């Protein structure tokens, strides 16, 4: 399944973008963005996150506490290159996780990979 950037309509090559889930005022949203637009999304959102009080969501590892939740996770994902994506898929399959050969890798698996390395 090929993704299309929801901002500019361009195609997103495998590993060259991300799907971002976010919520505002109790409404959940999902947007597919190529790397450039994802970085811009997280840069803009990061400003507001820095000034906000966190009231819920997933707990982060202790060493990640100093970085912005959503912006840091996205930056790590956005910086993935094809070799790293391939390494994450191979690690996931070798360690009992089910990952498709193409498309977005769930953030929980990416986090598990980074924790293991």
PyMOL commands that set and color helices and strands:
alter all, ss='L'
color gray80, all
select helices_A, chain A and resi 35-50+62-64+69-78+82-94+107-116
alter helices_A, ss='H'
color red, helices_A
select strands_A, chain A and resi 3-4+11-12+17-24+27-34
alter strands_A, ss='S'
color yellow, strands_A
deselect
rebuild
show_as cartoon
